[in-house]
Amino acid sequence: MKKLVFMAALFISAVATAQSNKEDIDFIQSIYGKEKKTIVADFIKVEGAQKDAFWKLYDEYEGKRKQLGQKRIALLERYANSYADIDDATTSQIVKETAALGLETDKLISTYHKKLEKAVGAKPAAQFFQLESYFLSAIRTAIFESIPFIGELK
């Protein structure tokens, strides 16, 4: 799991410090998604029809999570590109978008927790919630450790 968090941190660092192109982002997201899926499969054990239901919902969730990830990357790129001469309006807008994106991400996890609970039961749904919350917290921490605070660099 630490390898996955490290990979996410490395990716976030690259995005926060340099302009990334869509192909690079897609490639890194696909590697992260594959590694993540392996960890999920090792942690959450479901069998039979529940297994099919779980992975169908998980894959659906991952597609939506990746879309939010693209938004997060675009926001980080905007921050990095405007950092040197960021004005009050841009600062305010980035904070608003960051907060909204955080709420949207948390809501997505909660929505899929509920869907999974109905489809496969409380325990696997709770494991999904725990794991996704862990990954999200690790990524958020990596972002904050990788980017400078406003005004930190002169």
N, C-alpha and C positions, 0 to 999 in steps of 0.2 A: 504494500500500500504506500510505503514511503517513496518508492520509485515513481509511482503515479503522481503523487503530490509534488515530487521534485520535477517531473516532466511538466506539470502544469505551471509550476513556478518559473521554470526556464522559459516556457512559452510566454508567460505574462511579462517576464523581464524583457524578452526580445521585442514584444509588442510595445511595451512602455518606453523603450529607448530608441526605437527605430521604426520607420515606415515598413509595414508588411504588405505583401501582395496576397490576393485572394487564394492563389494556389498553395502558397506556404501555409496559410491559415487552415485551409481545408485539409491539407496533409497532416498537420500537427493535430487537428481536431480528430481526424480519423484514427490516428495512432492512440491518442488519449482515450477515445471511445472504445477501442478494442481492448486496451489494457484495463480500462474501467469495467468493461463487461466481464472480463475474466475474474476480476475481484468480486464482482456482484455474484457471479455464478458459484464461486467458492464459498461465499458467505451466506447466500440465501438458497436454501435447499427446498425445492418444490418438485413434486412428482406427478406423472400422468397428465390428466387434463388440466390440472392446476399449473403445471409447468408451461404448457402451451399458452394458457391465458396470461400467465405472468410475463413471458417473453414478448408476447404481442403488445401488451400494455407498456412494458419497459422500452421496447423499440419505438413505440409511439412517443413516449415521454422523451427519449433521447433526441428524437428529431426536433421536438419543440425546445429542448434544453440547448441544443446546438444553435438554434436560431437566436436564442437569448445570448448565447456566447458570442455570436457574431456582433450583436449590438454592443456587448461589453467591450469587445476588441475595438470596434469603431469609436466608442467613447474614449477609450484609453489612447487611441491614436490622436483623436482631437485634442485631448489634454496634453499629450506629448508635443504635438505640433504648435500649440498655442502657449506652452509653458513660459517661454522666454518673455513674452509680452502680454500675458493674460490680463484682460480687463475685468471690471466688476460684472458686466453683463454676461460675459462668457463663463466666468467663475460660477455665477448664480445658475446659469443654464446647465452647466455640467453637474453641479450638485443636485439639481432637480431631477435630471435624467438618471443620475446614479441612484438616487433614492427610489425613483419609480421602477427602475430595472431590478433593484433589490427586492422590492415588493412583488413584482411580477414573477421573479424567480422563486421566491418563497411560496407564492400562491400556486405555482406550477407543481412544486413538490407536494404541497398539501392536497391539491386536486388529485394527483396520481396516487397518493397514499390512500385516499378514500376509494378510488376506483379499484386499487389492488386489494384493499380490505374486503370489498364486496366480491371480488373475483377469486381470491386465493386465501383469504383469512387474515386475521389480525396480526399474527406473528410475522409472516413474510412481509406484510405491508409495513409493519413497524420497523423491521430490519431495513427495508428500502428507505424509509424515512430517516433512520439513523445514519445509514451509509451516505445518502445524498446530502444530508445536513453536514456530515463530516467533510465530504469532498468540497462542498460549497464554502464551509468555514476555512478550510485549508487554502482554497483558491483566493478567497477574499484576503486572508492573511498574507499570502504571497504577493498579491497586488500591492497591498499597503507597504510591504517591506521592499518592493521593487521600484516604487515611484517616489519621487521627492514630494514633500509637502509644498504647498504653494508658498513661494517666497524663500524656501530653504536654499536653493541654489541662486547664486548671483551671477 
